């Protein structure tokens, strides 16, 4: 009788283990992916401002992912860019806009303006709307997404629709000064650059798979005024009349709007279903 009891207990133990394994296999997909949850989710202006303050104070978010969960309108505030013009007070994580829009209204007599100041990490999938303006010639290094993209950093699949008016140079539509990589980005906003050189997308560095359809004036060069520019294009009527040297490839409106052209820009792009210029797939 004792043997039977032991065998029964043994069998029950194995049944419990099997039931536990089966229950884990039947867990909802969301539960299984809980470890993929971002380190920080931002859905309000107050949360975005708190994030900016944390980076300003030295929290660099290295190895962490920050995700936007909603469009954010910061146009009613005096926007303080995320991070400072200091390596030890700069963003080093991954910021994923998840296709959301941040609206800015910046007017400044100093430089280093944009959603971010210095970027050492990755900024992706965000659109900037509104306006970015500087009023002094020494107010340099400005870009709607970030002022300076540092060596090894990446700005990818971002869009600028903000009107950018810069009295000073080394400023552009998407990224101001670039020592890293800017890829798969679109500038749709008008960009005017006074003083020294600027760009539609960025200034210098590595630029790939980018598109400018925004109108340019002053010293705003099409795509960039220097750097390594590959597979990047601009609308033939967008260039500043003050500029005679160009980076990127000029295309007519009809060529850019052709259904098969988006594939030329790369897999991040798609043809506009309404027959317009190419869009990013996350749109």
Buried (B, 14 or more C-beta within 10 A) or exposed (E): EEEEEEEEEEEEEEEEEEEEEEEEEEEEEEEEEEEEEBEBBBBEBEBBBEBBEBBBEEBBBEEBBBBBEBBBBBBEEEBBBBBBBEEEBBBBBBBBBBBBBBBBBBEBEBBBBBBBBBBBBBBBBBBBBBBBBBEBEEBBBBBBBBBBBBEEBBBBBBBBBBBBBBBBBBBBBBBBBBBBBBBBBBBBBBBBBBBBBBBBBBBBBBBBBBBBBBBBBBBBBBBBBBBEBBBBBBBBEBBBEEBEEBBBBBBEBEBBBBEEBBEBBBEBBBBBEEEEBBBBBBB
